Amino acid sequence: MADYIRALEPVTEPAQLVRTKAIIQQFTAPNALGPRLHQYLLDRREAEDNWGKSKLKILQSDGKVSDNGQGQLND
C-alpha cells in the first residue's frame, strides 16, 4: 500500500490524502476486510484449477453481461 500512497501524493489534495490513508489503514488492519479478502483469494486459488475463468463475465457489444458459469459466452 505504500507504493499506492506514494503514487497518490503528487495528484491528491492533502485533506483527501489524509482521508485515503485512514481508509487504507482500516482496510489493512488485522481482521479487517483486506486481510480476510486476501486469505479468501489464496484459499480459492488452492481449491480450484482456474477460479478466475470460472467466474468470467463477458460484456457484449449491446452492453449486456453474459455468463454461463463456465466463462464462455452464451449463445
mmJSON file of the N, C-alpha and C atoms, coordinates in Angstrom:
{"data_MODEL":{"atom_site":{
"group_PDB":["ATOM","ATOM","ATOM","ATOM","ATOM","ATOM","ATOM","ATOM","ATOM","ATOM","ATOM","ATOM","ATOM","ATOM","ATOM","ATOM","ATOM","ATOM","ATOM","ATOM","ATOM","ATOM","ATOM","ATOM","ATOM","ATOM","ATOM","ATOM","ATOM","ATOM","ATOM","ATOM","ATOM","ATOM","ATOM","ATOM","ATOM","ATOM","ATOM","ATOM","ATOM","ATOM","ATOM","ATOM","ATOM","ATOM","ATOM","ATOM","ATOM","ATOM","ATOM","ATOM","ATOM","ATOM","ATOM","ATOM","ATOM","ATOM","ATOM","ATOM","ATOM","ATOM","ATOM","ATOM","ATOM","ATOM","ATOM","ATOM","ATOM","ATOM","ATOM","ATOM","ATOM","ATOM","ATOM","ATOM","ATOM","ATOM","ATOM","ATOM","ATOM","ATOM","ATOM","ATOM","ATOM","ATOM","ATOM","ATOM","ATOM","ATOM","ATOM","ATOM","ATOM","ATOM","ATOM","ATOM","ATOM","ATOM","ATOM","ATOM","ATOM","ATOM","ATOM","ATOM","ATOM","ATOM","ATOM","ATOM","ATOM","ATOM","ATOM","ATOM","ATOM","ATOM","ATOM","ATOM","ATOM","ATOM","ATOM","ATOM","ATOM","ATOM","ATOM","ATOM","ATOM","ATOM","ATOM","ATOM","ATOM","ATOM","ATOM","ATOM","ATOM","ATOM","ATOM","ATOM","ATOM","ATOM","ATOM","ATOM","ATOM","ATOM","ATOM","ATOM","ATOM","ATOM","ATOM","ATOM","ATOM","ATOM","ATOM","ATOM","ATOM","ATOM","ATOM","ATOM","ATOM","ATOM","ATOM","ATOM","ATOM","ATOM","ATOM","ATOM","ATOM","ATOM","ATOM","ATOM","ATOM","ATOM","ATOM","ATOM","ATOM","ATOM","ATOM","ATOM","ATOM","ATOM","ATOM","ATOM","ATOM","ATOM","ATOM","ATOM","ATOM","ATOM","ATOM","ATOM","ATOM","ATOM","ATOM","ATOM","ATOM","ATOM","ATOM","ATOM","ATOM","ATOM","ATOM","ATOM","ATOM","ATOM","ATOM","ATOM","ATOM","ATOM","ATOM","ATOM","ATOM","ATOM","ATOM","ATOM","ATOM","ATOM","ATOM","ATOM","ATOM","ATOM","ATOM","ATOM","ATOM","ATOM","ATOM","ATOM","ATOM"],
"id":[1,2,3,4,5,6,7,8,9,10,11,12,13,14,15,16,17,18,19,20,21,22,23,24,25,26,27,28,29,30,31,32,33,34,35,36,37,38,39,40,41,42,43,44,45,46,47,48,49,50,51,52,53,54,55,56,57,58,59,60,61,62,63,64,65,66,67,68,69,70,71,72,73,74,75,76,77,78,79,80,81,82,83,84,85,86,87,88,89,90,91,92,93,94,95,96,97,98,99,100,101,102,103,104,105,106,107,108,109,110,111,112,113,114,115,116,117,118,119,120,121,122,123,124,125,126,127,128,129,130,131,132,133,134,135,136,137,138,139,140,141,142,143,144,145,146,147,148,149,150,151,152,153,154,155,156,157,158,159,160,161,162,163,164,165,166,167,168,169,170,171,172,173,174,175,176,177,178,179,180,181,182,183,184,185,186,187,188,189,190,191,192,193,194,195,196,197,198,199,200,201,202,203,204,205,206,207,208,209,210,211,212,213,214,215,216,217,218,219,220,221,222,223,224,225],
"type_symbol":["N","C","C","N","C","C","N","C","C","N","C","C","N","C","C","N","C","C","N","C","C","N","C","C","N","C","C","N","C","C","N","C","C","N","C","C","N","C","C","N","C","C","N","C","C","N","C","C","N","C","C","N","C","C","N","C","C","N","C","C","N","C","C","N","C","C","N","C","C","N","C","C","N","C","C","N","C","C","N","C","C","N","C","C","N","C","C","N","C","C","N","C","C","N","C","C","N","C","C","N","C","C","N","C","C","N","C","C","N","C","C","N","C","C","N","C","C","N","C","C","N","C","C","N","C","C","N","C","C","N","C","C","N","C","C","N","C","C","N","C","C","N","C","C","N","C","C","N","C","C","N","C","C","N","C","C","N","C","C","N","C","C","N","C","C","N","C","C","N","C","C","N","C","C","N","C","C","N","C","C","N","C","C","N","C","C","N","C","C","N","C","C","N","C","C","N","C","C","N","C","C","N","C","C","N","C","C","N","C","C","N","C","C","N","C","C","N","C","C","N","C","C","N","C","C"],
"label_atom_id":["N","CA","C","N","CA","C","N","CA","C","N","CA","C","N","CA","C","N","CA","C","N","CA","C","N","CA","C","N","CA","C","N","CA","C","N","CA","C","N","CA","C","N","CA","C","N","CA","C","N","CA","C","N","CA","C","N","CA","C","N","CA","C","N","CA","C","N","CA","C","N","CA","C","N","CA","C","N","CA","C","N","CA","C","N","CA","C","N","CA","C","N","CA","C","N","CA","C","N","CA","C","N","CA","C","N","CA","C","N","CA","C","N","CA","C","N","CA","C","N","CA","C","N","CA","C","N","CA","C","N","CA","C","N","CA","C","N","CA","C","N","CA","C","N","CA","C","N","CA","C","N","CA","C","N","CA","C","N","CA","C","N","CA","C","N","CA","C","N","CA","C","N","CA","C","N","CA","C","N","CA","C","N","CA","C","N","CA","C","N","CA","C","N","CA","C","N","CA","C","N","CA","C","N","CA","C","N","CA","C","N","CA","C","N","CA","C","N","CA","C","N","CA","C","N","CA","C","N","CA","C","N","CA","C","N","CA","C","N","CA","C","N","CA","C","N","CA","C","N","CA","C","N","CA","C","N","CA","C","N","CA","C"],
"label_alt_id":[null,null,null,null,null,null,null,null,null,null,null,null,null,null,null,null,null,null,null,null,null,null,null,null,null,null,null,null,null,null,null,null,null,null,null,null,null,null,null,null,null,null,null,null,null,null,null,null,null,null,null,null,null,null,null,null,null,null,null,null,null,null,null,null,null,null,null,null,null,null,null,null,null,null,null,null,null,null,null,null,null,null,null,null,null,null,null,null,null,null,null,null,null,null,null,null,null,null,null,null,null,null,null,null,null,null,null,null,null,null,null,null,null,null,null,null,null,null,null,null,null,null,null,null,null,null,null,null,null,null,null,null,null,null,null,null,null,null,null,null,null,null,null,null,null,null,null,null,null,null,null,null,null,null,null,null,null,null,null,null,null,null,null,null,null,null,null,null,null,null,null,null,null,null,null,null,null,null,null,null,null,null,null,null,null,null,null,null,null,null,null,null,null,null,null,null,null,null,null,null,null,null,null,null,null,null,null,null,null,null,null,null,null,null,null,null,null,null,null,null,null,null,null,null,null],
"label_comp_id":["MET","MET","MET","ALA","ALA","ALA","ASP","ASP","ASP","TYR","TYR","TYR","ILE","ILE","ILE","ARG","ARG","ARG","ALA","ALA","ALA","LEU","LEU","LEU","GLU","GLU","GLU","PRO","PRO","PRO","VAL","VAL","VAL","THR","THR","THR","GLU","GLU","GLU","PRO","PRO","PRO","ALA","ALA","ALA","GLN","GLN","GLN","LEU","LEU","LEU","VAL","VAL","VAL","ARG","ARG","ARG","THR","THR","THR","LYS","LYS","LYS","ALA","ALA","ALA","ILE","ILE","ILE","ILE","ILE","ILE","GLN","GLN","GLN","GLN","GLN","GLN","PHE","PHE","PHE","THR","THR","THR","ALA","ALA","ALA","PRO","PRO","PRO","ASN","ASN","ASN","ALA","ALA","ALA","LEU","LEU","LEU","GLY","GLY","GLY","PRO","PRO","PRO","ARG","ARG","ARG","LEU","LEU","LEU","HIS","HIS","HIS","GLN","GLN","GLN","TYR","TYR","TYR","LEU","LEU","LEU","LEU","LEU","LEU","ASP","ASP","ASP","ARG","ARG","ARG","ARG","ARG","ARG","GLU","GLU","GLU","ALA","ALA","ALA","GLU","GLU","GLU","ASP","ASP","ASP","ASN","ASN","ASN","TRP","TRP","TRP","GLY","GLY","GLY","LYS","LYS","LYS","SER","SER","SER","LYS","LYS","LYS","LEU","LEU","LEU","LYS","LYS","LYS","ILE","ILE","ILE","LEU","LEU","LEU","GLN","GLN","GLN","SER","SER","SER","ASP","ASP","ASP","GLY","GLY","GLY","LYS","LYS","LYS","VAL","VAL","VAL","SER","SER","SER","ASP","ASP","ASP","ASN","ASN","ASN","GLY","GLY","GLY","GLN","GLN","GLN","GLY","GLY","GLY","GLN","GLN","GLN","LEU","LEU","LEU","ASN","ASN","ASN","ASP","ASP","ASP"],
"label_asym_id":["A","A","A","A","A","A","A","A","A","A","A","A","A","A","A","A","A","A","A","A","A","A","A","A","A","A","A","A","A","A","A","A","A","A","A","A","A","A","A","A","A","A","A","A","A","A","A","A","A","A","A","A","A","A","A","A","A","A","A","A","A","A","A","A","A","A","A","A","A","A","A","A","A","A","A","A","A","A","A","A","A","A","A","A","A","A","A","A","A","A","A","A","A","A","A","A","A","A","A","A","A","A","A","A","A","A","A","A","A","A","A","A","A","A","A","A","A","A","A","A","A","A","A","A","A","A","A","A","A","A","A","A","A","A","A","A","A","A","A","A","A","A","A","A","A","A","A","A","A","A","A","A","A","A","A","A","A","A","A","A","A","A","A","A","A","A","A","A","A","A","A","A","A","A","A","A","A","A","A","A","A","A","A","A","A","A","A","A","A","A","A","A","A","A","A","A","A","A","A","A","A","A","A","A","A","A","A","A","A","A","A","A","A","A","A","A","A","A","A","A","A","A","A","A","A"],
"label_entity_id":["1","1","1","1","1","1","1","1","1","1","1","1","1","1","1","1","1","1","1","1","1","1","1","1","1","1","1","1","1","1","1","1","1","1","1","1","1","1","1","1","1","1","1","1","1","1","1","1","1","1","1","1","1","1","1","1","1","1","1","1","1","1","1","1","1","1","1","1","1","1","1","1","1","1","1","1","1","1","1","1","1","1","1","1","1","1","1","1","1","1","1","1","1","1","1","1","1","1","1","1","1","1","1","1","1","1","1","1","1","1","1","1","1","1","1","1","1","1","1","1","1","1","1","1","1","1","1","1","1","1","1","1","1","1","1","1","1","1","1","1","1","1","1","1","1","1","1","1","1","1","1","1","1","1","1","1","1","1","1","1","1","1","1","1","1","1","1","1","1","1","1","1","1","1","1","1","1","1","1","1","1","1","1","1","1","1","1","1","1","1","1","1","1","1","1","1","1","1","1","1","1","1","1","1","1","1","1","1","1","1","1","1","1","1","1","1","1","1","1","1","1","1","1","1","1"],
"label_seq_id":[1,1,1,2,2,2,3,3,3,4,4,4,5,5,5,6,6,6,7,7,7,8,8,8,9,9,9,10,10,10,11,11,11,12,12,12,13,13,13,14,14,14,15,15,15,16,16,16,17,17,17,18,18,18,19,19,19,20,20,20,21,21,21,22,22,22,23,23,23,24,24,24,25,25,25,26,26,26,27,27,27,28,28,28,29,29,29,30,30,30,31,31,31,32,32,32,33,33,33,34,34,34,35,35,35,36,36,36,37,37,37,38,38,38,39,39,39,40,40,40,41,41,41,42,42,42,43,43,43,44,44,44,45,45,45,46,46,46,47,47,47,48,48,48,49,49,49,50,50,50,51,51,51,52,52,52,53,53,53,54,54,54,55,55,55,56,56,56,57,57,57,58,58,58,59,59,59,60,60,60,61,61,61,62,62,62,63,63,63,64,64,64,65,65,65,66,66,66,67,67,67,68,68,68,69,69,69,70,70,70,71,71,71,72,72,72,73,73,73,74,74,74,75,75,75],
"pdbx_PDB_ins_code":[null,null,null,null,null,null,null,null,null,null,null,null,null,null,null,null,null,null,null,null,null,null,null,null,null,null,null,null,null,null,null,null,null,null,null,null,null,null,null,null,null,null,null,null,null,null,null,null,null,null,null,null,null,null,null,null,null,null,null,null,null,null,null,null,null,null,null,null,null,null,null,null,null,null,null,null,null,null,null,null,null,null,null,null,null,null,null,null,null,null,null,null,null,null,null,null,null,null,null,null,null,null,null,null,null,null,null,null,null,null,null,null,null,null,null,null,null,null,null,null,null,null,null,null,null,null,null,null,null,null,null,null,null,null,null,null,null,null,null,null,null,null,null,null,null,null,null,null,null,null,null,null,null,null,null,null,null,null,null,null,null,null,null,null,null,null,null,null,null,null,null,null,null,null,null,null,null,null,null,null,null,null,null,null,null,null,null,null,null,null,null,null,null,null,null,null,null,null,null,null,null,null,null,null,null,null,null,null,null,null,null,null,null,null,null,null,null,null,null,null,null,null,null,null,null],
"Cartn_x":[0.809,0.0,0.856,2.075,2.956,3.197,3.35,3.534,2.289,1.131,-0.134,-0.216,0.108,0.074,1.078,2.281,3.29,2.804,2.094,1.573,0.478,-0.264,-1.336,-0.832,0.279,0.754,0.834,1.391,1.507,0.181,-0.828,-2.078,-3.279,-3.041,-4.134,-3.982,-5.096,-5.095,-4.737,-4.044,-3.619,-4.75,-5.9,-7.015,-7.515,-7.582,-8.016,-6.994,-5.73,-4.676,-4.768,-5.036,-5.209,-6.391,-7.495,-8.69,-8.382,-7.688,-7.344,-6.434,-5.467,-4.577,-5.369,-6.35,-7.178,-7.994,-8.538,-9.307,-8.408,-7.213,-6.266,-5.886,-5.677,-5.328,-6.455,-7.696,-8.841,-8.932,-8.739,-8.868,-7.799,-6.597,-5.482,-5.257,-6.037,-5.878,-6.13,-5.51,-5.761,-7.261,-7.742,-9.158,-10.089,-9.551,-10.389,-10.644,-11.35,-11.725,-10.518,-9.504,-8.351,-7.66,-7.198,-6.551,-7.491,-8.754,-9.718,-9.952,-10.069,-10.248,-9.018,-7.846,-6.615,-6.571,-6.906,-6.898,-7.942,-9.1,-10.147,-9.638,-8.973,-8.457,-7.356,-6.505,-5.479,-6.119,-7.143,-7.844,-8.503,-9.12,-9.757,-8.718,-7.567,-6.503,-6.096,-6.018,-5.623,-6.732,-7.986,-9.115,-9.562,-9.314,-9.837,-8.716,-8.916,-7.946,-7.783,-8.865,-8.834,-10.001,-9.901,-11.011,-11.336,-10.403,-10.683,-11.581,-11.296,-12.091,-13.492,-13.644,-14.959,-15.973,-15.51,-16.415,-16.385,-15.794,-15.654,-17.019,-17.163,-18.368,-17.931,-18.669,-18.292,-19.264,-18.726,-19.537,-19.761,-21.026,-21.356,-21.415,-21.426,-21.432,-22.696,-23.799,-25.031,-25.069,-23.975,-23.882,-24.368,-24.895,-25.374,-24.204,-24.296,-23.267,-23.745,-22.885,-23.197,-22.294,-22.881,-22.094,-22.853,-22.278,-22.931,-22.338,-21.543,-20.929,-19.654,-19.352,-18.142,-17.155,-17.475,-16.597,-16.669,-17.796,-17.962,-19.207,-19.194,-20.313,-21.509,-22.673,-23.895,-24.316,-24.867,-25.365,-26.677],
"Cartn_y":[-1.198,0.0,1.267,1.144,2.317,2.854,1.957,2.395,3.12,2.62,3.256,4.671,4.827,6.151,7.088,6.585,7.418,7.871,7.01,7.369,8.427,8.416,9.4,10.778,10.825,12.082,13.252,13.087,14.253,14.714,13.874,14.217,14.332,14.311,14.318,15.498,16.143,17.241,16.68,17.469,16.975,16.392,17.05,16.557,15.211,15.071,13.812,12.711,13.051,12.071,11.551,12.435,12.026,11.064,11.388,10.526,9.169,9.174,7.938,7.065,7.673,6.91,6.255,6.97,6.408,5.222,5.332,4.234,3.024,3.256,2.163,1.502,2.299,1.746,0.865,1.299,0.49,-0.795,-0.691,-1.835,-2.892,-2.459,-3.392,-3.821,-3.328,-3.699,-5.195,-5.802,-7.226,-7.477,-8.549,-8.951,-8.006,-7.06,-6.183,-6.877,-6.198,-6.79,-7.143,-6.305,-6.537,-7.871,-8.141,-9.431,-10.623,-10.469,-11.566,-11.84,-10.778,-10.942,-11.608,-11.186,-11.781,-13.276,-13.646,-15.056,-15.841,-15.25,-15.893,-16.179,-15.21,-15.393,-16.448,-16.477,-17.518,-18.902,-19.004,-20.283,-20.722,-19.787,-20.112,-20.591,-19.957,-20.35,-21.801,-22.188,-23.548,-24.556,-24.142,-25.072,-25.335,-24.419,-24.544,-24.458,-25.176,-25.184,-23.809,-23.248,-21.968,-21.126,-20.698,-19.999,-18.67,-18.018,-16.753,-16.947,-17.954,-18.201,-18.678,-19.402,-19.939,-18.841,-17.656,-16.553,-15.442,-15.722,-14.723,-14.25,-12.972,-12.393,-11.627,-11.781,-11.179,-10.048,-8.874,-7.728,-7.755,-7.901,-7.955,-6.548,-6.469,-5.164,-4.366,-5.042,-4.328,-3.884,-4.122,-3.682,-4.702,-5.836,-6.867,-7.756,-8.287,-9.194,-10.617,-11.43,-12.824,-13.696,-14.684,-15.605,-16.916,-17.983,-19.286,-20.109,-19.483,-20.185,-20.907,-20.978,-21.634,-20.63,-19.355,-18.331,-18.245,-18.724,-18.692,-17.882,-17.297,-16.501,-17.397,-17.006,-17.745,-17.543,-18.573,-18.456,-17.707],
"Cartn_z":[0.0,0.0,0.0,0.44,0.472,-0.933,-1.9,-3.291,-3.801,-3.437,-3.837,-3.264,-1.997,-1.362,-2.015,-2.291,-2.974,-4.346,-5.039,-6.353,-6.25,-5.158,-4.969,-4.55,-3.854,-3.265,-4.245,-5.441,-6.324,-6.944,-6.913,-7.615,-6.682,-5.379,-4.411,-3.456,-3.18,-2.209,-0.832,0.003,1.318,2.168,2.203,3.014,2.498,1.186,0.598,0.852,0.828,1.089,2.527,3.476,4.872,4.987,4.326,4.361,3.718,2.6,1.904,2.764,3.431,4.31,5.445,5.978,7.051,6.546,5.351,4.759,4.534,4.02,3.786,5.111,6.141,7.443,7.976,7.81,8.239,7.425,6.13,5.222,5.498,5.849,6.011,7.462,8.397,9.801,9.987,11.0,11.267,11.457,10.881,10.941,10.195,9.436,8.612,7.273,6.409,5.125,4.262,4.212,3.341,3.58,4.79,5.041,4.861,5.227,5.051,3.573,2.779,1.34,0.718,1.125,0.614,0.932,2.152,2.526,1.729,1.521,0.722,-0.693,-1.296,-2.647,-2.686,-1.673,-1.602,-1.47,-0.64,-0.469,-1.768,-2.474,-3.762,-4.765,-4.78,-5.693,-5.443,-4.192,-3.843,-4.132,-4.006,-4.106,-5.537,-6.439,-7.801,-8.824,-9.921,-11.004,-11.645,-12.113,-12.795,-12.285,-11.038,-10.396,-11.064,-11.693,-12.376,-13.568,-14.369,-15.567,-15.228,-14.126,-13.786,-13.475,-13.137,-12.81,-13.855,-15.016,-16.061,-16.562,-16.673,-17.253,-18.494,-19.552,-20.823,-21.139,-21.371,-21.734,-23.232,-23.633,-25.046,-25.628,-26.932,-27.597,-27.288,-26.938,-26.604,-25.14,-24.411,-23.03,-22.026,-22.472,-21.56,-21.138,-19.936,-19.433,-19.631,-20.205,-20.45,-19.605,-18.95,-18.134,-18.033,-18.566,-18.462,-17.336,-16.456,-15.357,-15.746,-17.016,-17.483,-18.079,-17.969,-18.508,-20.023,-20.586,-22.027,-22.373,-23.522,-24.0,-24.275,-23.762,-24.035,-25.477,-26.102,-27.486,-27.524],
"occupancy":[1.0,1.0,1.0,1.0,1.0,1.0,1.0,1.0,1.0,1.0,1.0,1.0,1.0,1.0,1.0,1.0,1.0,1.0,1.0,1.0,1.0,1.0,1.0,1.0,1.0,1.0,1.0,1.0,1.0,1.0,1.0,1.0,1.0,1.0,1.0,1.0,1.0,1.0,1.0,1.0,1.0,1.0,1.0,1.0,1.0,1.0,1.0,1.0,1.0,1.0,1.0,1.0,1.0,1.0,1.0,1.0,1.0,1.0,1.0,1.0,1.0,1.0,1.0,1.0,1.0,1.0,1.0,1.0,1.0,1.0,1.0,1.0,1.0,1.0,1.0,1.0,1.0,1.0,1.0,1.0,1.0,1.0,1.0,1.0,1.0,1.0,1.0,1.0,1.0,1.0,1.0,1.0,1.0,1.0,1.0,1.0,1.0,1.0,1.0,1.0,1.0,1.0,1.0,1.0,1.0,1.0,1.0,1.0,1.0,1.0,1.0,1.0,1.0,1.0,1.0,1.0,1.0,1.0,1.0,1.0,1.0,1.0,1.0,1.0,1.0,1.0,1.0,1.0,1.0,1.0,1.0,1.0,1.0,1.0,1.0,1.0,1.0,1.0,1.0,1.0,1.0,1.0,1.0,1.0,1.0,1.0,1.0,1.0,1.0,1.0,1.0,1.0,1.0,1.0,1.0,1.0,1.0,1.0,1.0,1.0,1.0,1.0,1.0,1.0,1.0,1.0,1.0,1.0,1.0,1.0,1.0,1.0,1.0,1.0,1.0,1.0,1.0,1.0,1.0,1.0,1.0,1.0,1.0,1.0,1.0,1.0,1.0,1.0,1.0,1.0,1.0,1.0,1.0,1.0,1.0,1.0,1.0,1.0,1.0,1.0,1.0,1.0,1.0,1.0,1.0,1.0,1.0,1.0,1.0,1.0,1.0,1.0,1.0,1.0,1.0,1.0,1.0,1.0,1.0,1.0,1.0,1.0,1.0,1.0,1.0],
"B_iso_or_equiv":[0.0,0.0,0.0,0.0,0.0,0.0,0.0,0.0,0.0,0.0,0.0,0.0,0.0,0.0,0.0,0.0,0.0,0.0,0.0,0.0,0.0,0.0,0.0,0.0,0.0,0.0,0.0,0.0,0.0,0.0,0.0,0.0,0.0,0.0,0.0,0.0,0.0,0.0,0.0,0.0,0.0,0.0,0.0,0.0,0.0,0.0,0.0,0.0,0.0,0.0,0.0,0.0,0.0,0.0,0.0,0.0,0.0,0.0,0.0,0.0,0.0,0.0,0.0,0.0,0.0,0.0,0.0,0.0,0.0,0.0,0.0,0.0,0.0,0.0,0.0,0.0,0.0,0.0,0.0,0.0,0.0,0.0,0.0,0.0,0.0,0.0,0.0,0.0,0.0,0.0,0.0,0.0,0.0,0.0,0.0,0.0,0.0,0.0,0.0,0.0,0.0,0.0,0.0,0.0,0.0,0.0,0.0,0.0,0.0,0.0,0.0,0.0,0.0,0.0,0.0,0.0,0.0,0.0,0.0,0.0,0.0,0.0,0.0,0.0,0.0,0.0,0.0,0.0,0.0,0.0,0.0,0.0,0.0,0.0,0.0,0.0,0.0,0.0,0.0,0.0,0.0,0.0,0.0,0.0,0.0,0.0,0.0,0.0,0.0,0.0,0.0,0.0,0.0,0.0,0.0,0.0,0.0,0.0,0.0,0.0,0.0,0.0,0.0,0.0,0.0,0.0,0.0,0.0,0.0,0.0,0.0,0.0,0.0,0.0,0.0,0.0,0.0,0.0,0.0,0.0,0.0,0.0,0.0,0.0,0.0,0.0,0.0,0.0,0.0,0.0,0.0,0.0,0.0,0.0,0.0,0.0,0.0,0.0,0.0,0.0,0.0,0.0,0.0,0.0,0.0,0.0,0.0,0.0,0.0,0.0,0.0,0.0,0.0,0.0,0.0,0.0,0.0,0.0,0.0,0.0,0.0,0.0,0.0,0.0,0.0],
"pdbx_formal_charge":[null,null,null,null,null,null,null,null,null,null,null,null,null,null,null,null,null,null,null,null,null,null,null,null,null,null,null,null,null,null,null,null,null,null,null,null,null,null,null,null,null,null,null,null,null,null,null,null,null,null,null,null,null,null,null,null,null,null,null,null,null,null,null,null,null,null,null,null,null,null,null,null,null,null,null,null,null,null,null,null,null,null,null,null,null,null,null,null,null,null,null,null,null,null,null,null,null,null,null,null,null,null,null,null,null,null,null,null,null,null,null,null,null,null,null,null,null,null,null,null,null,null,null,null,null,null,null,null,null,null,null,null,null,null,null,null,null,null,null,null,null,null,null,null,null,null,null,null,null,null,null,null,null,null,null,null,null,null,null,null,null,null,null,null,null,null,null,null,null,null,null,null,null,null,null,null,null,null,null,null,null,null,null,null,null,null,null,null,null,null,null,null,null,null,null,null,null,null,null,null,null,null,null,null,null,null,null,null,null,null,null,null,null,null,null,null,null,null,null,null,null,null,null,null,null],
"auth_seq_id":[1,1,1,2,2,2,3,3,3,4,4,4,5,5,5,6,6,6,7,7,7,8,8,8,9,9,9,10,10,10,11,11,11,12,12,12,13,13,13,14,14,14,15,15,15,16,16,16,17,17,17,18,18,18,19,19,19,20,20,20,21,21,21,22,22,22,23,23,23,24,24,24,25,25,25,26,26,26,27,27,27,28,28,28,29,29,29,30,30,30,31,31,31,32,32,32,33,33,33,34,34,34,35,35,35,36,36,36,37,37,37,38,38,38,39,39,39,40,40,40,41,41,41,42,42,42,43,43,43,44,44,44,45,45,45,46,46,46,47,47,47,48,48,48,49,49,49,50,50,50,51,51,51,52,52,52,53,53,53,54,54,54,55,55,55,56,56,56,57,57,57,58,58,58,59,59,59,60,60,60,61,61,61,62,62,62,63,63,63,64,64,64,65,65,65,66,66,66,67,67,67,68,68,68,69,69,69,70,70,70,71,71,71,72,72,72,73,73,73,74,74,74,75,75,75],
"auth_comp_id":["MET","MET","MET","ALA","ALA","ALA","ASP","ASP","ASP","TYR","TYR","TYR","ILE","ILE","ILE","ARG","ARG","ARG","ALA","ALA","ALA","LEU","LEU","LEU","GLU","GLU","GLU","PRO","PRO","PRO","VAL","VAL","VAL","THR","THR","THR","GLU","GLU","GLU","PRO","PRO","PRO","ALA","ALA","ALA","GLN","GLN","GLN","LEU","LEU","LEU","VAL","VAL","VAL","ARG","ARG","ARG","THR","THR","THR","LYS","LYS","LYS","ALA","ALA","ALA","ILE","ILE","ILE","ILE","ILE","ILE","GLN","GLN","GLN","GLN","GLN","GLN","PHE","PHE","PHE","THR","THR","THR","ALA","ALA","ALA","PRO","PRO","PRO","ASN","ASN","ASN","ALA","ALA","ALA","LEU","LEU","LEU","GLY","GLY","GLY","PRO","PRO","PRO","ARG","ARG","ARG","LEU","LEU","LEU","HIS","HIS","HIS","GLN","GLN","GLN","TYR","TYR","TYR","LEU","LEU","LEU","LEU","LEU","LEU","ASP","ASP","ASP","ARG","ARG","ARG","ARG","ARG","ARG","GLU","GLU","GLU","ALA","ALA","ALA","GLU","GLU","GLU","ASP","ASP","ASP","ASN","ASN","ASN","TRP","TRP","TRP","GLY","GLY","GLY","LYS","LYS","LYS","SER","SER","SER","LYS","LYS","LYS","LEU","LEU","LEU","LYS","LYS","LYS","ILE","ILE","ILE","LEU","LEU","LEU","GLN","GLN","GLN","SER","SER","SER","ASP","ASP","ASP","GLY","GLY","GLY","LYS","LYS","LYS","VAL","VAL","VAL","SER","SER","SER","ASP","ASP","ASP","ASN","ASN","ASN","GLY","GLY","GLY","GLN","GLN","GLN","GLY","GLY","GLY","GLN","GLN","GLN","LEU","LEU","LEU","ASN","ASN","ASN","ASP","ASP","ASP"],
"auth_asym_id":["A","A","A","A","A","A","A","A","A","A","A","A","A","A","A","A","A","A","A","A","A","A","A","A","A","A","A","A","A","A","A","A","A","A","A","A","A","A","A","A","A","A","A","A","A","A","A","A","A","A","A","A","A","A","A","A","A","A","A","A","A","A","A","A","A","A","A","A","A","A","A","A","A","A","A","A","A","A","A","A","A","A","A","A","A","A","A","A","A","A","A","A","A","A","A","A","A","A","A","A","A","A","A","A","A","A","A","A","A","A","A","A","A","A","A","A","A","A","A","A","A","A","A","A","A","A","A","A","A","A","A","A","A","A","A","A","A","A","A","A","A","A","A","A","A","A","A","A","A","A","A","A","A","A","A","A","A","A","A","A","A","A","A","A","A","A","A","A","A","A","A","A","A","A","A","A","A","A","A","A","A","A","A","A","A","A","A","A","A","A","A","A","A","A","A","A","A","A","A","A","A","A","A","A","A","A","A","A","A","A","A","A","A","A","A","A","A","A","A","A","A","A","A","A","A"],
"auth_atom_id":["N","CA","C","N","CA","C","N","CA","C","N","CA","C","N","CA","C","N","CA","C","N","CA","C","N","CA","C","N","CA","C","N","CA","C","N","CA","C","N","CA","C","N","CA","C","N","CA","C","N","CA","C","N","CA","C","N","CA","C","N","CA","C","N","CA","C","N","CA","C","N","CA","C","N","CA","C","N","CA","C","N","CA","C","N","CA","C","N","CA","C","N","CA","C","N","CA","C","N","CA","C","N","CA","C","N","CA","C","N","CA","C","N","CA","C","N","CA","C","N","CA","C","N","CA","C","N","CA","C","N","CA","C","N","CA","C","N","CA","C","N","CA","C","N","CA","C","N","CA","C","N","CA","C","N","CA","C","N","CA","C","N","CA","C","N","CA","C","N","CA","C","N","CA","C","N","CA","C","N","CA","C","N","CA","C","N","CA","C","N","CA","C","N","CA","C","N","CA","C","N","CA","C","N","CA","C","N","CA","C","N","CA","C","N","CA","C","N","CA","C","N","CA","C","N","CA","C","N","CA","C","N","CA","C","N","CA","C","N","CA","C","N","CA","C","N","CA","C","N","CA","C","N","CA","C","N","CA","C","N","CA","C"],
"pdbx_PDB_model_num":[1,1,1,1,1,1,1,1,1,1,1,1,1,1,1,1,1,1,1,1,1,1,1,1,1,1,1,1,1,1,1,1,1,1,1,1,1,1,1,1,1,1,1,1,1,1,1,1,1,1,1,1,1,1,1,1,1,1,1,1,1,1,1,1,1,1,1,1,1,1,1,1,1,1,1,1,1,1,1,1,1,1,1,1,1,1,1,1,1,1,1,1,1,1,1,1,1,1,1,1,1,1,1,1,1,1,1,1,1,1,1,1,1,1,1,1,1,1,1,1,1,1,1,1,1,1,1,1,1,1,1,1,1,1,1,1,1,1,1,1,1,1,1,1,1,1,1,1,1,1,1,1,1,1,1,1,1,1,1,1,1,1,1,1,1,1,1,1,1,1,1,1,1,1,1,1,1,1,1,1,1,1,1,1,1,1,1,1,1,1,1,1,1,1,1,1,1,1,1,1,1,1,1,1,1,1,1,1,1,1,1,1,1,1,1,1,1,1,1,1,1,1,1,1,1]
}}}
